[in-house]
Amino acid sequence: MIFSIVIYSAPYTTQSASTALHFSKTLIGEGHKIYRLFFYSDGVHNASSLTIAPQDEKSLQAEWDTLIKVNKLDSVVCVSSALKRGVLSNEEAQRQGLTGHSLRDSSEISGLGQFIDAYIHSDRVISFG
């Protein structure tokens, strides 16, 4: 089966982002395909490179980054949600006249068209958060 996963919650606010991560790993382990990960609303914080977890905690952002890179997943961060929360790609930061960016290179910023595309090309779309 082909799945798309939508993540609405920030990494440490609720258990939702962690559950989505484990669900995604399980899908891949069971031989299913993930068409797209879509980080929306506070979920965009899962793609931030500027968060550091305490030494005794897991970094959900680093785990998402690894999952995306190792499995070559398509990972999209909603542009309007990202801009409001300071999760910026290098290109967007330059466009806004800022000197730094915070989006991990494993994800890209895009619009809701990618969200709709995920519904069209997936057998199931599962939302967390």
N, CA and C atoms as an extended XYZ file, in Angstrom:
387
Properties=species:S:1:pos:R:3:atomname:S:1:resname:S:1:resid:I:1 pbc="F F F"
N         0.827       -1.188        0.000 N   MET     1
C         0.000        0.000        0.000 CA  MET     1
C         0.869        1.249        0.000 C   MET     1
N         0.331        2.315       -0.535 N   ILE     2
C         1.021        3.599       -0.581 CA  ILE     2
C         0.358        4.535        0.429 C   ILE     2
N         1.164        5.071        1.326 N   PHE     3
C         0.689        5.956        2.380 CA  PHE     3
C         1.302        7.340        2.233 C   PHE     3
N         0.581        8.337        2.696 N   SER     4
C         1.144        9.650        2.975 CA  SER     4
C         0.830        9.940        4.432 C   SER     4
N         1.758       10.606        5.089 N   ILE     5
C         1.639       10.891        6.511 CA  ILE     5
C         1.625       12.406        6.703 C   ILE     5
N         0.648       12.903        7.452 N   VAL     6
C         0.542       14.328        7.760 CA  VAL     6
C         0.801       14.502        9.252 C   VAL     6
N         1.751       15.363        9.581 N   ILE     7
C         2.133       15.587       10.971 CA  ILE     7
C         1.756       17.015       11.340 C   ILE     7
N         0.842       17.156       12.299 N   TYR     8
C         0.339       18.461       12.724 CA  TYR     8
C         0.983       18.980       14.007 C   TYR     8
N         1.597       18.110       14.783 N   SER     9
C         2.051       18.537       16.109 CA  SER     9
C         3.562       18.704       16.185 C   SER     9
N         3.964       19.609       17.066 N   ALA    10
C         5.383       19.865       17.307 CA  ALA    10
C         6.014       18.642       17.979 C   ALA    10
N         7.328       18.534       17.902 N   PRO    11
C         8.011       17.336       18.392 CA  PRO    11
C         7.780       16.974       19.856 C   PRO    11
N         7.732       17.930       20.746 N   TYR    12
C         7.694       17.596       22.171 CA  TYR    12
C         6.434       18.087       22.871 C   TYR    12
N         5.460       18.565       22.126 N   THR    13
C         4.218       19.057       22.718 CA  THR    13
C         3.306       17.906       23.130 C   THR    13
N         3.160       16.948       22.246 N   THR    14
C         2.362       15.748       22.508 CA  THR    14
C         3.152       14.544       21.997 C   THR    14
N         2.569       13.393       22.098 N   GLN    15
C         3.200       12.163       21.627 CA  GLN    15
C         2.991       11.959       20.122 C   GLN    15
N         2.199       12.812       19.492 N   SER    16
C         1.792       12.609       18.099 CA  SER    16
C         2.953       12.527       17.118 C   SER    16
N         3.915       13.424       17.213 N   ALA    17
C         5.042       13.425       16.266 CA  ALA    17
C         5.878       12.159       16.428 C   ALA    17
N         6.079       11.740       17.657 N   SER    18
C         6.830       10.512       17.915 CA  SER    18
C         6.073        9.292       17.395 C   SER    18
N         4.775        9.266       17.611 N   THR    19
C         3.952        8.161       17.118 CA  THR    19
C         3.974        8.113       15.593 C   THR    19
N         3.904        9.273       14.952 N   ALA    20
C         3.972        9.335       13.484 CA  ALA    20
C         5.301        8.798       12.985 C   ALA    20
N         6.377        9.138       13.672 N   LEU    21
C         7.701        8.655       13.297 CA  LEU    21
C         7.771        7.134       13.393 C   LEU    21
N         7.322        6.584       14.513 N   HIS    22
C         7.355        5.128       14.692 CA  HIS    22
C         6.419        4.423       13.709 C   HIS    22
N         5.264        5.016       13.442 N   PHE    23
C         4.335        4.457       12.467 CA  PHE    23
C         4.982        4.418       11.082 C   PHE    23
N         5.664        5.500       10.723 N   SER    24
C         6.330        5.564        9.418 CA  SER    24
C         7.424        4.513        9.302 C   SER    24
N         8.204        4.345       10.361 N   LYS    25
C         9.250        3.312       10.361 CA  LYS    25
C         8.641        1.925       10.208 C   LYS    25
N         7.531        1.690       10.885 N   THR    26
C         6.863        0.394       10.811 CA  THR    26
C         6.326        0.140        9.408 C   THR    26
N         5.728        1.152        8.792 N   LEU    27
C         5.229        1.001        7.420 CA  LEU    27
C         6.341        0.556        6.485 C   LEU    27
N         7.472        1.237        6.568 N   ILE    28
C         8.602        0.905        5.705 CA  ILE    28
C         9.102       -0.503        6.000 C   ILE    28
N         9.181       -0.837        7.278 N   GLY    29
C         9.626       -2.165        7.680 CA  GLY    29
C         8.711       -3.282        7.201 C   GLY    29
N         7.429       -2.963        7.047 N   GLU    30
C         6.447       -3.943        6.572 CA  GLU    30
C         6.349       -3.978        5.051 C   GLU    30
N         7.157       -3.163        4.375 N   GLY    31
C         7.192       -3.189        2.921 CA  GLY    31
C         6.246       -2.229        2.225 C   GLY    31
N         5.591       -1.363        2.979 N   HIS    32
C         4.720       -0.360        2.373 CA  HIS    32
C         5.556        0.816        1.878 C   HIS    32
N         4.953        1.619        1.022 N   LYS    33
C         5.643        2.794        0.485 CA  LYS    33
C         5.045        4.049        1.099 C   LYS    33
N         5.903        4.998        1.430 N   ILE    34
C         5.437        6.311        1.861 CA  ILE    34
C         5.633        7.261        0.684 C   ILE    34
N         4.527        7.760        0.175 N   TYR    35
C         4.579        8.684       -0.955 CA  TYR    35
C         5.095       10.050       -0.514 C   TYR    35
N         4.572       10.527        0.637 N   ARG    36
C         4.995       11.852        1.086 CA  ARG    36
C         4.760       12.010        2.589 C   ARG    36
N         5.683       12.710        3.220 N   LEU    37
C         5.493       13.224        4.574 CA  LEU    37
C         5.132       14.691        4.408 C   LEU    37
N         4.093       15.143        5.094 N   PHE    38
C         3.684       16.539        4.993 CA  PHE    38
C         3.601       17.109        6.403 C   PHE    38
N         4.486       18.059        6.700 N   PHE    39
C         4.521       18.707        8.005 CA  PHE    39
C         3.715       19.998        7.919 C   PHE    39
N         2.688       20.090        8.764 N   TYR    40
C         1.726       21.188        8.683 CA  TYR    40
C         1.491       21.773       10.072 C   TYR    40
N         1.115       23.019       10.139 N   SER    41
C         0.852       23.701       11.404 CA  SER    41
C         2.090       23.605       12.295 C   SER    41
N         1.931       23.284       13.576 N   ASP    42
C         3.088       23.182       14.465 CA  ASP    42
C         4.002       22.009       14.097 C   ASP    42
N         3.535       21.126       13.262 N   GLY    43
C         4.351       19.999       12.815 CA  GLY    43
C         5.592       20.413       12.053 C   GLY    43
N         5.625       21.647       11.549 N   VAL    44
C         6.802       22.113       10.808 CA  VAL    44
C         8.048       22.133       11.699 C   VAL    44
N         7.859       22.216       13.011 N   HIS    45
C         9.007       22.220       13.933 CA  HIS    45
C         9.790       20.899       13.885 C   HIS    45
N         9.185       19.846       13.363 N   ASN    46
C         9.881       18.565       13.212 CA  ASN    46
C        10.973       18.637       12.159 C   ASN    46
N        10.938       19.645       11.304 N   ALA    47
C        11.931       19.802       10.247 CA  ALA    47
C        12.941       20.907       10.559 C   ALA    47
N        12.930       21.396       11.784 N   SER    48
C        13.842       22.467       12.173 CA  SER    48
C        15.222       21.921       12.513 C   SER    48
N        16.231       22.629       12.072 N   SER    49
C        17.614       22.242       12.375 CA  SER    49
C        18.159       22.990       13.588 C   SER    49
N        17.363       23.852       14.191 N   LEU    50
C        17.853       24.690       15.282 CA  LEU    50
C        17.394       24.221       16.665 C   LEU    50
N        16.894       23.025       16.752 N   THR    51
C        16.454       22.487       18.035 CA  THR    51
C        17.457       21.451       18.513 C   THR    51
N        17.815       21.537       19.778 N   ILE    52
C        18.758       20.580       20.357 CA  ILE    52
C        18.078       19.898       21.538 C   ILE    52
N        17.996       18.589       21.486 N   ALA    53
C        17.393       17.826       22.581 CA  ALA    53
C        18.414       17.628       23.698 C   ALA    53
N        17.953       17.588       24.944 N   PRO    54
C        18.871       17.267       26.041 CA  PRO    54
C        19.548       15.925       25.800 C   PRO    54
N        20.709       15.733       26.409 N   GLN    55
C        21.495       14.515       26.164 CA  GLN    55
C        20.752       13.235       26.505 C   GLN    55
N        19.847       13.290       27.451 N   ASP    56
C        19.142       12.081       27.858 CA  ASP    56
C        17.820       11.873       27.111 C   ASP    56
N        17.568       12.683       26.079 N   GLU    57
C        16.353       12.552       25.281 CA  GLU    57
C        16.705       12.341       23.812 C   GLU    57
N        15.777       11.719       23.099 N   LYS    58
C        15.941       11.545       21.659 CA  LYS    58
C        15.621       12.848       20.944 C   LYS    58
N        16.329       13.095       19.884 N   SER    59
C        16.028       14.245       19.026 CA  SER    59
C        15.093       13.765       17.917 C   SER    59
N        13.828       14.102       18.064 N   LEU    60
C        12.871       13.685       17.038 CA  LEU    60
C        13.209       14.291       15.686 C   LEU    60
N        13.701       15.530       15.686 N   GLN    61
C        14.062       16.160       14.421 CA  GLN    61
C        15.177       15.386       13.725 C   GLN    61
N        16.170       14.963       14.479 N   ALA    62
C        17.272       14.176       13.901 CA  ALA    62
C        16.771       12.818       13.422 C   ALA    62
N        15.844       12.221       14.159 N   GLU    63
C        15.297       10.922       13.735 CA  GLU    63
C        14.470       11.053       12.458 C   GLU    63
N        13.662       12.111       12.359 N   TRP    64
C        12.929       12.362       11.113 CA  TRP    64
C        13.903       12.555        9.958 C   TRP    64
N        14.931       13.360       10.193 N   ASP    65
C        15.933       13.653        9.173 CA  ASP    65
C        16.582       12.358        8.667 C   ASP    65
N        16.960       11.486        9.582 N   THR    66
C        17.584       10.209        9.213 CA  THR    66
C        16.621        9.333        8.433 C   THR    66
N        15.384        9.215        8.911 N   LEU    67
C        14.385        8.394        8.221 CA  LEU    67
C        14.182        8.881        6.790 C   LEU    67
N        14.070       10.184        6.634 N   ILE    68
C        13.835       10.767        5.306 CA  ILE    68
C        15.020       10.498        4.383 C   ILE    68
N        16.225       10.722        4.880 N   LYS    69
C        17.412       10.549        4.041 CA  LYS    69
C        17.682        9.091        3.707 C   LYS    69
N        17.625        8.220        4.697 N   VAL    70
C        17.932        6.800        4.480 CA  VAL    70
C        16.945        6.170        3.500 C   VAL    70
N        15.669        6.549        3.608 N   ASN    71
C        14.631        5.946        2.767 CA  ASN    71
C        14.261        6.796        1.558 C   ASN    71
N        14.996        7.913        1.381 N   LYS    72
C        14.760        8.812        0.239 CA  LYS    72
C        13.282        9.195        0.115 C   LYS    72
N        12.711        9.644        1.243 N   LEU    73
C        11.305       10.016        1.279 CA  LEU    73
C        11.108       11.455        0.813 C   LEU    73
N         9.957       11.709        0.246 N   ASP    74
C         9.575       13.061       -0.123 CA  ASP    74
C         8.995       13.714        1.130 C   ASP    74
N         9.641       14.765        1.591 N   SER    75
C         9.239       15.438        2.820 CA  SER    75
C         8.961       16.902        2.521 C   SER    75
N         7.731       17.325        2.794 N   VAL    76
C         7.292       18.672        2.470 CA  VAL    76
C         6.850       19.386        3.741 C   VAL    76
N         7.247       20.637        3.850 N   VAL    77
C         6.871       21.505        4.955 CA  VAL    77
C         5.979       22.605        4.383 C   VAL    77
N         4.810       22.775        4.963 N   CYS    78
C         3.861       23.786        4.482 CA  CYS    78
C         4.471       25.180        4.599 C   CYS    78
N         4.480       25.911        3.509 N   VAL    79
C         5.143       27.213        3.463 CA  VAL    79
C         4.521       28.219        4.425 C   VAL    79
N         3.198       28.328        4.460 N   SER    80
C         2.586       29.334        5.336 CA  SER    80
C         2.792       28.978        6.803 C   SER    80
N         2.699       27.709        7.147 N   SER    81
C         2.955       27.281        8.528 CA  SER    81
C         4.406       27.523        8.901 C   SER    81
N         5.311       27.244        7.988 N   ALA    82
C         6.741       27.395        8.253 CA  ALA    82
C         7.127       28.858        8.453 C   ALA    82
N         6.639       29.724        7.591 N   LEU    83
C         6.977       31.146        7.694 CA  LEU    83
C         6.513       31.724        9.026 C   LEU    83
N         5.309       31.360        9.461 N   LYS    84
C         4.773       31.869       10.723 CA  LYS    84
C         5.577       31.391       11.931 C   LYS    84
N         6.261       30.263       11.770 N   ARG    85
C         6.958       29.654       12.901 CA  ARG    85
C         8.486       29.754       12.799 C   ARG    85
N         8.969       30.462       11.801 N   GLY    86
C        10.410       30.679       11.671 CA  GLY    86
C        11.194       29.490       11.169 C   GLY    86
N        10.542       28.576       10.489 N   VAL    87
C        11.237       27.444        9.871 CA  VAL    87
C        11.411       27.801        8.399 C   VAL    87
N        12.606       28.288        8.065 N   LEU    88
C        12.847       28.853        6.742 CA  LEU    88
C        13.915       28.085        5.981 C   LEU    88
N        13.681       27.913        4.700 N   SER    89
C        14.723       27.373        3.826 CA  SER    89
C        15.745       28.472        3.576 C   SER    89
N        16.885       28.102        3.052 N   ASN    90
C        17.913       29.084        2.730 CA  ASN    90
C        17.380       30.108        1.728 C   ASN    90
N        16.658       29.641        0.721 N   GLU    91
C        16.120       30.531       -0.304 CA  GLU    91
C        15.128       31.527        0.292 C   GLU    91
N        14.249       31.021        1.164 N   GLU    92
C        13.246       31.904        1.769 CA  GLU    92
C        13.898       32.905        2.716 C   GLU    92
N        14.900       32.469        3.452 N   ALA    93
C        15.615       33.378        4.351 CA  ALA    93
C        16.267       34.506        3.554 C   ALA    93
N        16.896       34.171        2.435 N   GLN    94
C        17.518       35.197        1.588 CA  GLN    94
C        16.467       36.152        1.036 C   GLN    94
N        15.328       35.599        0.600 N   ARG    95
C        14.252       36.430        0.052 CA  ARG    95
C        13.744       37.422        1.100 C   ARG    95
N        13.757       37.012        2.369 N   GLN    96
C        13.281       37.863        3.454 CA  GLN    96
C        14.390       38.752        4.035 C   GLN    96
N        15.603       38.647        3.485 N   GLY    97
C        16.722       39.457        3.941 CA  GLY    97
C        17.327       38.981        5.254 C   GLY    97
N        17.165       37.701        5.556 N   LEU    98
C        17.705       37.127        6.790 CA  LEU    98
C        19.025       36.414        6.503 C   LEU    98
N        19.869       36.301        7.498 N   THR    99
C        21.195       35.718        7.288 CA  THR    99
C        21.252       34.222        7.563 C   THR    99
N        20.243       33.655        8.180 N   GLY   100
C        20.290       32.227        8.498 CA  GLY   100
C        18.998       31.524        8.131 C   GLY   100
N        19.075       30.223        8.052 N   HIS   101
C        17.885       29.421        7.778 CA  HIS   101
C        17.806       28.301        8.810 C   HIS   101
N        16.647       27.667        8.906 N   SER   102
C        16.459       26.652        9.937 CA  SER   102
C        15.862       25.344        9.428 C   SER   102
N        15.524       25.263        8.165 N   LEU   103
C        14.939       24.040        7.610 CA  LEU   103
C        16.026       23.022        7.326 C   LEU   103
N        15.815       21.793        7.783 N   ARG   104
C        16.759       20.713        7.474 CA  ARG   104
C        16.754       20.463        5.969 C   ARG   104
N        17.898       20.063        5.444 N   ASP   105
C        18.001       19.873        3.995 CA  ASP   105
C        17.271       18.633        3.494 C   ASP   105
N        16.739       17.826        4.396 N   SER   106
C        15.992       16.639        3.987 CA  SER   106
C        14.552       16.970        3.592 C   SER   106
N        14.112       18.189        3.880 N   SER   107
C        12.738       18.601        3.577 CA  SER   107
C        12.750       19.815        2.668 C   SER   107
N        11.619       20.030        2.019 N   GLU   108
C        11.466       21.202        1.173 CA  GLU   108
C        10.208       21.952        1.575 C   GLU   108
N        10.219       23.243        1.352 N   ILE   109
C         9.038       24.065        1.618 CA  ILE   109
C         8.189       24.098        0.351 C   ILE   109
N         6.889       23.902        0.539 N   SER   110
C         5.978       23.946       -0.590 CA  SER   110
C         4.582       24.279       -0.067 C   SER   110
N         3.618       24.291       -0.963 N   GLY   111
C         2.266       24.682       -0.602 CA  GLY   111
C         1.304       23.523       -0.464 C   GLY   111
N         0.055       23.868       -0.289 N   LEU   112
C        -0.980       22.863       -0.085 CA  LEU   112
C        -1.245       22.024       -1.334 C   LEU   112
N        -0.745       22.462       -2.472 N   GLY   113
C        -0.870       21.637       -3.676 CA  GLY   113
C        -0.201       20.284       -3.494 C   GLY   113
N         0.916       20.266       -2.772 N   GLN   114
C         1.615       18.999       -2.479 CA  GLN   114
C         0.776       18.130       -1.557 C   GLN   114
N         0.004       18.756       -0.688 N   PHE   115
C        -0.895       18.046        0.217 CA  PHE   115
C        -1.992       17.347       -0.586 C   PHE   115
N        -2.578       18.084       -1.513 N   ILE   116
C        -3.622       17.512       -2.372 CA  ILE   116
C        -3.044       16.407       -3.248 C   ILE   116
N        -1.849       16.635       -3.777 N   ASP   117
C        -1.176       15.625       -4.589 CA  ASP   117
C        -0.975       14.333       -3.800 C   ASP   117
N        -0.671       14.457       -2.518 N   ALA   118
C        -0.481       13.268       -1.673 CA  ALA   118
C        -1.775       12.456       -1.581 C   ALA   118
N        -2.906       13.145       -1.470 N   TYR   119
C        -4.194       12.443       -1.436 CA  TYR   119
C        -4.460       11.716       -2.742 C   TYR   119
N        -4.105       12.327       -3.841 N   ILE   120
C        -4.359       11.733       -5.155 CA  ILE   120
C        -3.520       10.479       -5.372 C   ILE   120
N        -2.272       10.484       -4.909 N   HIS   121
C        -1.339        9.406       -5.211 CA  HIS   121
C        -1.153        8.376       -4.089 C   HIS   121
N        -1.959        8.461       -3.056 N   SER   122
C        -1.824        7.529       -1.934 CA  SER   122
C        -3.096        6.703       -1.772 C   SER   122
N        -2.907        5.464       -1.308 N   ASP   123
C        -4.058        4.635       -0.960 CA  ASP   123
C        -4.663        5.097        0.366 C   ASP   123
N        -3.803        5.555        1.276 N   ARG   124
C        -4.228        6.020        2.594 CA  ARG   124
C        -3.424        7.259        2.984 C   ARG   124
N        -4.098        8.227        3.586 N   VAL   125
C        -3.431        9.387        4.175 CA  VAL   125
C        -3.766        9.358        5.663 C   VAL   125
N        -2.732        9.283        6.470 N   ILE   126
C        -2.883        9.174        7.924 CA  ILE   126
C        -2.378       10.469        8.552 C   ILE   126
N        -3.197       11.056        9.440 N   SER   127
C        -2.840       12.299       10.108 CA  SER   127
C        -2.533       12.051       11.573 C   SER   127
N        -1.517       12.750       12.069 N   PHE   128
C        -1.116       12.680       13.473 CA  PHE   128
C        -1.107       14.084       14.044 C   PHE   128
N        -1.817       14.255       15.154 N   GLY   129
C        -1.802       15.528       15.854 CA  GLY   129
C        -3.089       16.247       15.745 C   GLY   129
